[in-house]
Amino acid sequence: MVYGSIRKLVGSLADVVQYKLPVGDESIDLNSRLGKPIRLEFRGEIRCIECGRDTRKSFSQGFCFPCSQRLACCDLCIVKPELCHFDKGTCREPAWGEANCLIPHTVYLSNTSGVKVGITRKVPSRWVDQGAIQALPVLHVADRLSSGLVETTLSRWVGDKTNWRKMLKGEVEPRDLESVRDDLLERLEEVASVARLGQRIDGAKVVSLKYPVLEYPGKIVSHNLQKTPVVEGTLLGIKGQYLILDTGVLNVRKYTGHFLQID
């Protein structure tokens, strides 16, 4: 039995993605628990992952309300990078912005519930978080704003969202991402002002990802610890930020900062 505040799943690339669940000061190896019973209990305690304040509700995946309003990592431009406003002098935390936004980003294609475009500072952890079965780096850009402008433009021709239900059913077929990339970059040239923001990543190869899943669910039933504080069942798999049990699926990242007892 382990009790503590949880963080999002930590996945690392291998022949099969290796997952660990941070709980307090400990880290649970999940791959070795496949096929075994697991029980998670939420007792109502939530603490902000920034300031440690007790909070009745979590905001922006683990923060109390004051921190969600103060921190740059909780601003709208984090989920919509094309809205980055650092150059306007209105960043909530300029030092954080310099360290995290004014650095090179990668524009990529991934196959999650279908082909989508995305941006990241961290390859390949972003692909693992999304449950992608394939990924391909496409462009290097100088900063977060540029990545957002390129992503928004490419999303005219390819999706930029993941259908998490389809992703968890394991029904996604491999795609020829290199051909999709070539077609998109040709289309991007039509928007010269945006095309010049990115530098093509020559020689990039498609990365294939395999997840520790014994059995995919035929029907998606989502567990909610706020409504049903005890979740238990046999662990059948881990994909993206989800635990797949024989009783339903649980989005671990949603409960960042929640204190759980895990048996």
C-alpha positions in Angstrom: 0.0 0.0 0.0 1.2 3.5 -1.0 -0.4 6.8 0.0 0.5 10.2 -1.4 0.0 12.9 -3.9 0.2 11.6 -7.5 1.7 13.2 -10.6 1.2 12.3 -14.2 2.5 9.0 -15.5 6.2 9.0 -16.5 6.7 7.0 -19.7 10.1 6.1 -21.3 10.8 4.7 -24.7 11.8 1.0 -25.0 10.7 -1.9 -27.1 7.5 -1.5 -25.0 6.9 1.9 -23.3 7.9 1.7 -19.7 5.6 3.4 -17.2 6.0 4.6 -13.6 3.4 6.3 -11.4 4.8 9.0 -9.0 3.1 8.8 -5.6 4.5 11.1 -3.0 8.2 10.3 -2.8 7.8 6.9 -4.4 7.5 5.7 -7.9 5.4 2.6 -8.8 6.6 0.5 -11.7 3.3 -0.2 -13.6 4.5 -2.6 -16.3 5.3 -5.3 -13.8 1.7 -4.9 -12.4 0.0 -5.9 -15.7 -2.6 -8.6 -15.3 -2.8 -8.0 -11.5 -5.4 -6.4 -9.3 -5.1 -2.7 -8.4 -7.1 -0.5 -6.1 -7.1 3.3 -6.0 -8.9 5.3 -3.3 -9.3 9.1 -3.2 -10.0 10.4 0.3 -10.8 14.0 -0.6 -7.3 15.5 0.0 -6.0 17.7 -2.8 -2.9 20.0 -2.6 -1.5 22.4 -5.1 1.6 21.0 -6.7 3.1 24.5 -6.7 2.5 26.0 -3.3 1.2 23.0 -1.3 -2.0 24.8 -0.3 -5.0 22.6 0.4 -7.6 23.1 -2.3 -11.1 21.7 -2.8 -10.7 21.7 -6.6 -7.7 21.3 -8.9 -7.1 23.8 -11.7 -4.9 23.4 -14.8 -4.0 19.8 -13.8 -2.8 20.2 -10.3 -2.8 23.8 -9.2 -4.9 25.8 -6.7 -6.9 28.7 -8.1 -4.5 31.5 -7.1 -1.6 29.7 -8.6 -3.5 29.0 -11.8 -4.1 32.7 -12.2 -0.5 33.7 -11.3 1.7 31.1 -13.1 2.7 31.5 -16.7 2.5 27.7 -17.2 -1.3 28.0 -16.6 -1.9 30.7 -19.1 -4.1 30.1 -22.2 -1.1 30.4 -24.5 0.2 27.1 -23.1 -2.6 25.2 -24.8 -2.8 27.7 -27.7 0.8 28.6 -28.4 -0.2 30.9 -31.3 -1.4 33.3 -28.5 2.0 33.6 -26.9 2.2 37.3 -25.8 5.8 37.4 -24.4 6.8 40.0 -27.0 4.0 42.3 -25.8 5.5 42.4 -22.4 2.5 40.8 -20.7 3.9 37.4 -19.8 2.9 36.5 -16.2 6.5 35.3 -15.5 9.1 36.7 -17.9 11.9 34.5 -16.6 9.8 31.4 -17.0 8.8 32.5 -20.5 12.5 33.0 -21.5 13.4 29.5 -20.2 10.4 27.7 -21.7 8.9 29.7 -24.6 11.9 31.5 -26.1 13.7 28.2 -26.9 13.5 25.9 -29.9 10.4 23.8 -30.4 9.7 20.9 -32.7 6.6 20.6 -35.0 5.7 17.0 -35.5 3.2 14.6 -36.9 1.8 11.8 -34.8 -0.7 9.0 -35.2 -2.9 8.8 -32.1 -6.5 8.4 -33.1 -5.5 9.4 -36.6 -2.8 11.7 -38.0 -2.4 15.0 -36.2 0.1 17.9 -36.0 1.5 19.0 -32.7 4.4 21.0 -31.1 6.7 20.1 -28.3 9.9 21.0 -26.4 10.3 17.4 -25.2 10.7 14.6 -27.7 9.6 11.8 -27.3 7.8 12.2 -23.9 5.0 14.3 -25.6 4.3 11.4 -28.0 4.1 8.9 -25.2 1.7 11.2 -23.2 -0.6 11.3 -26.2 -0.6 7.6 -26.8 0.8 7.9 -30.3 1.7 4.7 -32.1 3.8 6.6 -34.6 5.5 10.0 -34.6 7.7 12.0 -37.0 9.6 15.3 -36.3 8.9 17.7 -39.2 10.3 21.2 -38.5 12.5 23.0 -36.0 11.3 26.5 -35.0 12.9 29.2 -32.9 10.3 29.6 -30.2 6.8 28.7 -28.9 5.0 31.5 -30.8 6.5 30.4 -34.1 5.6 26.7 -33.4 2.0 27.8 -32.7 1.7 29.7 -35.9 3.0 26.8 -37.9 0.8 24.3 -36.1 -2.3 26.4 -36.7 -1.5 26.7 -40.4 -0.9 23.0 -40.8 -4.1 22.2 -39.0 -6.0 23.5 -42.0 -5.1 20.2 -43.7 -4.6 17.7 -40.8 -6.1 17.4 -37.4 -4.6 18.8 -34.2 -6.7 16.9 -31.6 -6.7 13.3 -30.3 -9.9 11.3 -30.0 -9.0 9.7 -26.7 -11.7 7.1 -26.9 -10.5 5.8 -30.3 -6.9 6.0 -29.1 -7.7 3.7 -26.1 -9.6 1.2 -28.2 -6.4 0.3 -30.1 -8.1 0.5 -33.4 -5.7 2.9 -35.1 -3.9 1.7 -38.2 -0.3 2.7 -39.1 0.0 5.6 -41.6 2.6 6.7 -44.1 3.7 9.8 -42.1 6.5 10.6 -44.5 4.1 11.1 -47.4 1.8 13.1 -45.2 4.7 15.3 -44.1 5.8 15.9 -47.7 2.3 16.9 -48.8 1.9 19.2 -45.8 5.2 21.0 -46.3 4.3 21.5 -50.0 1.0 23.1 -48.9 2.8 25.2 -46.2 4.9 26.8 -48.9 1.7 28.5 -50.0 1.8 30.5 -46.8 5.2 32.0 -47.2 5.2 34.1 -44.1 4.6 31.1 -41.9 6.7 28.6 -44.0 9.9 30.6 -43.3 9.4 30.2 -39.6 10.4 26.5 -39.7 13.4 24.6 -40.8 12.8 21.2 -42.2 14.3 18.3 -40.3 16.0 16.3 -43.0 16.7 12.6 -42.4 14.0 12.3 -39.7 12.6 8.7 -39.4 9.2 7.6 -38.2 9.3 6.5 -34.6 7.0 3.6 -33.7 5.7 3.2 -30.2 4.3 0.1 -28.6 2.4 0.2 -25.3 2.0 -2.3 -22.4 -1.5 -3.4 -23.1 -2.8 -7.0 -22.6 -6.3 -6.2 -23.8 -8.0 -3.1 -25.2 -11.5 -2.2 -24.0 -14.4 -2.9 -26.4 -16.4 -0.1 -24.8 -14.9 2.9 -23.0 -16.1 3.5 -19.5 -14.3 6.3 -17.7 -13.7 6.3 -14.0 -14.2 9.5 -12.0 -12.6 9.6 -8.6 -14.6 12.7 -7.6 -17.9 10.8 -8.0 -16.7 7.3 -7.2 -13.6 7.6 -4.9 -12.7 3.9 -5.0 -11.6 2.4 -8.3 -10.4 -1.2 -8.5 -10.0 -3.9 -11.1 -7.3 -5.8 -13.0 -4.7 -3.7 -14.8 -4.9 -4.6 -18.4 -2.8 -1.8 -19.9 -1.3 1.6 -19.8 -1.4 4.0 -22.8 -1.0 7.8 -23.0 -1.9 9.0 -19.5 -4.5 6.3 -19.0 -4.7 3.2 -16.9 -6.8 0.5 -18.6 -8.6 -1.7 -16.1 -11.2 -4.4 -16.7 -13.7 -2.1 -15.0 -12.9 1.1 -17.0 -10.2 3.6 -17.8 -8.7 6.3 -15.6 -7.0 9.5 -16.8 -4.1 9.8 -14.3 -3.0 13.3 -15.3 -6.5 14.6 -14.4 -5.8 13.8 -10.8 -2.4 15.4 -10.4 -2.1 16.8 -6.8 -4.8 14.4 -5.5 -3.8 12.1 -2.6 -4.5 8.5 -3.4 -4.1 5.2 -1.5 -2.9 2.6 -4.0 -3.0 -1.1 -3.2 
